[in-house]
């Protein structure tokens, strides 16, 4: 069922409704024709679903190229004016010009990194026998676009019973309506939020993918629907015409986590 009031004191931003719990019956039946990707892998031990921070790749890359070009042209123009002028530029104009250049560099760097440094996939593995999920999660910080420590893949392991799924809807200035389903990690036995991350783009698709995870963890692989097309090899993007995808790093799980996530206890 879909709850009409938040079950958590600290719901996700743009909260619309909660999805059924990890050990409750799914609130929606998965329908493969409307889902963009079949599972990356499924067997008796684990289910791997594709996930991504970016729903569309390439826009940020070319946007950063455009912003860097405009910023460089503006900086060149400011330099020419300053050198050729017989009088120094007013302090207000100088400060505004430097601020504009700084914003352009900051925004261009962020757009480039978020589009190119995010891995080709951010899969989530649901291990039915261990009752754990393994998240290949890309973290980034828009306030620190030049940082190394604030950006990068941070794989994590969580208990299945501590998950909570939420449907969210929000308006981003200058863009259309944004919908997604997030997964929240709760402190065992409480509603205290320990972590939260995006699970799927679009509420309908996210609810279906969450239902697939529930069916697999509760009943096994035989409960999953059959997809009419094979899974996508996300690491094999070298032939793609999307330059951002070609530059993006491949998925490479840490060896110990990779083995644990694919095996029984």
Phi, psi and omega per residue, in radians:
X1 nan 2.760 3.094
X2 -1.820 2.122 -3.078
X3 -1.431 2.503 -3.069
X4 -1.658 -0.144 3.066
X5 -2.269 2.486 -3.095
X6 -1.036 2.359 3.055
X7 -1.399 -0.323 -3.121
X8 -1.830 2.572 3.056
X9 -1.217 -0.440 3.136
X10 -2.111 1.310 -3.111
X11 -1.206 2.877 3.137
X12 -1.162 2.621 3.089
X13 -0.991 2.337 -3.115
X14 1.305 0.384 -3.092
X15 -0.886 2.320 3.083
X16 -1.987 -0.886 3.018
X17 -2.848 2.791 3.070
X18 -1.533 2.587 3.034
X19 -1.651 2.887 -3.135
X20 -1.083 2.674 -3.061
X21 -1.195 2.926 -3.076
X22 -1.044 -0.501 -3.111
X23 -1.917 0.282 3.070
X24 -1.796 2.832 3.105
X25 -1.071 2.492 3.120
X26 -1.055 2.550 -3.141
X27 -1.524 -0.134 -3.122
X28 -2.549 2.592 3.110
X29 -1.626 2.184 3.125
X30 -1.088 2.377 3.137
X31 -2.223 1.703 -3.015
X32 -0.864 -0.681 -3.089
X33 -1.035 -0.398 -3.120
X34 -1.746 0.025 3.140
X35 -1.714 2.328 -3.052
X36 -1.243 -0.487 -3.058
X37 -2.407 2.324 2.986
X38 -1.299 2.973 3.083
X39 -1.010 2.497 3.048
X40 -1.122 -0.600 -3.125
X41 -2.810 2.563 3.034
X42 -2.654 2.299 3.003
X43 -2.623 -2.866 -3.079
X44 -1.222 -0.323 -3.045
X45 -1.724 -0.879 -3.032
X46 -2.487 2.702 3.053
X47 -2.058 2.277 3.079
X48 -2.039 2.160 3.112
X49 -1.929 2.494 3.094
X50 -1.297 2.575 3.097
X51 -2.664 2.720 -3.114
X52 -2.720 2.446 3.035
X53 -1.124 -0.688 -3.089
X54 -1.782 2.217 3.079
X55 -1.394 -0.489 3.115
X56 -2.287 2.183 3.130
X57 -1.789 2.531 3.096
X58 1.928 -0.544 -3.124
X59 -1.147 -0.778 3.130
X60 -1.124 -0.670 -3.133
X61 -1.082 -0.927 -3.120
X62 -1.237 -0.523 3.039
X63 -1.107 -0.694 3.114
X64 -1.161 -0.670 3.095
X65 -1.056 -0.779 3.138
X66 -1.113 -0.784 -3.113
X67 -1.144 -0.721 3.115
X68 -1.114 -0.680 3.136
X69 -1.140 -0.796 3.124
X70 -1.110 -0.723 -3.137
X71 -1.129 -0.750 3.125
X72 -1.112 -0.730 3.114
X73 -1.107 -0.733 -3.135
X74 -1.133 -0.719 3.122
X75 -1.133 -0.712 3.099
X76 -1.090 -0.748 -3.139
X77 -1.112 -0.744 3.119
X78 -1.099 -0.699 -3.141
X79 -1.145 -0.763 3.137
X80 -1.069 -0.762 3.140
X81 -1.120 -0.741 -3.113
X82 -1.155 -0.667 -3.103
X83 -1.311 -0.701 -3.054
X84 -1.444 -0.296 -3.100
X85 -1.343 2.481 3.100
X86 -1.404 -0.194 -3.127
X87 -2.208 2.547 3.109
X88 -1.140 2.576 3.116
X89 -1.140 2.516 3.073
X90 -0.980 2.551 -3.083
X91 -1.024 -0.704 -3.133
X92 -1.088 -0.737 3.132
X93 -1.167 -0.692 3.134
X94 -1.099 -0.778 3.138
X95 -1.131 -0.756 3.129
X96 -1.101 -0.692 3.126
X97 -1.145 -0.776 3.119
X98 -1.144 -0.664 3.107
X99 -1.124 -0.702 3.115
X100 -1.106 -0.743 3.118
X101 -1.123 -0.742 3.130
X102 -1.102 -0.741 3.117
X103 -1.117 -0.704 3.126
X104 -1.092 -0.752 3.119
X105 -1.146 -0.750 3.133
X106 -1.084 -0.857 -3.094
X107 -1.180 -0.739 3.133
X108 -1.101 -0.711 3.125
X109 -1.136 -0.738 3.130
X110 -1.092 -0.844 -3.126
X111 -1.073 -0.696 3.137
X112 -1.142 -0.832 -3.064
X113 -1.194 -0.713 -3.100
X114 -1.164 -0.469 -3.096
X115 -1.605 -0.550 -3.034
X116 -1.763 -0.596 -3.069
X117 -1.509 -0.314 3.053
X118 -1.139 2.386 -3.108
X119 -1.116 2.879 -3.096
X120 -1.136 -0.378 3.048
X121 -2.686 2.694 3.054
X122 -2.180 1.200 -2.985
X123 -1.151 2.721 3.042
X124 -2.152 2.203 3.132
X125 -1.833 2.266 3.096
X126 -1.887 1.891 -3.128
X127 -1.643 1.937 -3.024
X128 -1.240 -0.614 -3.070
X129 -1.387 -0.551 3.083
X130 -1.567 -0.258 -3.081
X131 0.996 0.824 3.126
X132 -2.359 2.781 3.009
X133 -2.114 2.569 -3.112
X134 -2.117 2.105 -2.989
X135 -1.953 2.161 3.061
X136 -1.693 1.477 -2.898
X137 -1.837 2.324 3.081
X138 -1.680 2.092 3.126
X139 -1.808 2.509 3.114
X140 -2.606 2.780 -3.116
X141 -2.371 1.941 -3.121
X142 -1.131 -0.404 3.126
X143 -1.410 -0.259 -3.126
X144 -2.238 1.157 -3.065
X145 -1.202 -0.265 -3.118
X146 -1.783 0.000 -3.084
X147 -1.362 2.526 3.028
X148 -1.611 -0.692 -3.082
X149 -1.248 -0.484 -3.102
X150 -1.471 -0.115 -3.108
X151 -2.122 2.509 3.042
X152 2.387 2.993 3.142
X153 -1.383 2.292 3.109
X154 -2.214 1.511 3.108
X155 -1.061 2.525 -3.110
X156 -2.530 2.750 3.129
X157 -2.148 2.336 3.130
X158 -2.345 2.744 3.055
X159 -1.403 2.394 -3.141
X160 -1.005 -0.702 -3.065
X161 -1.205 -0.254 -3.105
X162 -1.662 0.122 -3.103
X163 -1.493 2.630 3.037
X164 -2.533 2.216 -3.069
X165 -1.829 2.409 -3.120
X166 -2.327 2.409 3.018
X167 -1.613 2.321 -3.054
X168 -2.238 2.605 3.111
X169 -2.524 2.263 -3.118
X170 -2.641 2.797 3.075
X171 -1.867 2.177 3.086
X172 -1.729 2.209 -3.105
X173 -0.918 2.257 3.122
X174 1.485 -0.022 3.132
X175 -2.256 -3.122 3.134
X176 -1.487 -3.033 3.097
X177 -1.127 2.343 3.133
X178 -1.974 2.163 3.107
X179 -2.143 2.494 3.063
X180 -2.800 2.968 3.039
X181 -2.033 2.242 -3.142
X182 -1.926 2.683 3.021
X183 -1.917 2.299 3.136
X184 -1.968 2.375 3.092
X185 -1.721 2.144 -3.095
X186 -1.830 2.626 2.992
X187 -1.125 2.292 -3.045
X188 -0.862 2.237 3.083
X189 1.359 0.119 -3.113
X190 -2.337 -3.141 3.025
X191 -1.887 0.323 3.128
X192 -1.337 2.212 -3.090
X193 -1.424 2.165 3.080
X194 -1.758 -0.588 -3.124
X195 -2.807 2.820 -3.133
X196 -2.719 2.427 3.137
X197 -2.668 2.780 -3.119
X198 -1.270 2.379 -3.135
X199 -1.823 -0.723 -3.092
X200 -2.746 2.632 3.046
X201 -1.499 2.314 3.140
X202 1.527 2.306 -3.088
X203 -1.223 -0.805 -3.103
X204 -1.059 -0.835 3.135
X205 -1.152 -0.712 3.132
X206 -1.089 -0.702 3.111
X207 -1.119 -0.639 3.138
X208 -1.238 -0.698 3.097
X209 -1.159 -0.671 3.078
X210 -1.122 -0.683 3.086
X211 -1.104 -0.641 3.091
X212 -1.115 -0.736 3.105
X213 -1.101 -0.729 3.118
X214 -1.095 -0.808 -3.124
X215 -1.076 -0.742 -3.129
X216 -1.148 -0.833 -3.087
X217 -1.206 -0.525 -3.093
X218 -1.552 -0.628 -2.999
X219 -2.137 -0.444 -3.118
X220 1.939 3.077 -3.055
X221 -1.117 -0.444 -3.121
X222 -1.159 -0.308 -3.117
X223 -1.464 -0.148 -3.090
X224 -1.447 2.595 3.091
X225 -1.242 2.808 3.112
X226 -1.628 2.243 3.119
X227 -1.599 2.460 -3.081
X228 -1.367 -0.067 -3.100
X229 -2.393 2.695 -3.059
X230 -1.302 2.842 3.111
X231 -1.182 2.732 -3.139
X232 -1.536 2.435 3.048
X233 -1.571 1.669 -3.025
X234 -1.156 -0.505 3.141
X235 -1.305 -0.332 -3.112
X236 -1.644 1.196 -3.109
X237 -1.948 0.189 -3.064
X238 -1.180 -0.345 3.134
X239 -1.650 0.021 -3.111
X240 -1.250 2.528 3.061
X241 -1.425 -0.119 3.111
X242 -1.460 1.889 -3.046
X243 -1.103 -0.631 3.136
X244 -1.085 -0.713 3.112
X245 -1.162 -0.649 -3.131
X246 -1.202 -0.567 -3.141
X247 -1.454 -0.339 -3.085
X248 -1.148 2.510 3.134
X249 -1.197 2.637 3.092
X250 -1.302 2.800 3.073
X251 -1.359 2.194 3.122
X252 -2.507 1.738 -3.133
X253 -1.188 2.589 2.944
X254 -1.005 2.443 -2.987
X255 -0.968 -0.831 -3.095
X256 -1.155 -0.748 3.131
X257 -1.170 -0.664 3.117
X258 -1.052 -0.796 -3.132
X259 -1.165 -0.780 -3.115
X260 -1.109 -0.718 -3.062
X261 -1.204 -0.353 -3.080
X262 -1.800 0.026 -3.030
X263 -2.212 2.903 3.085
X264 -1.431 2.835 3.105
X265 -1.006 nan nan
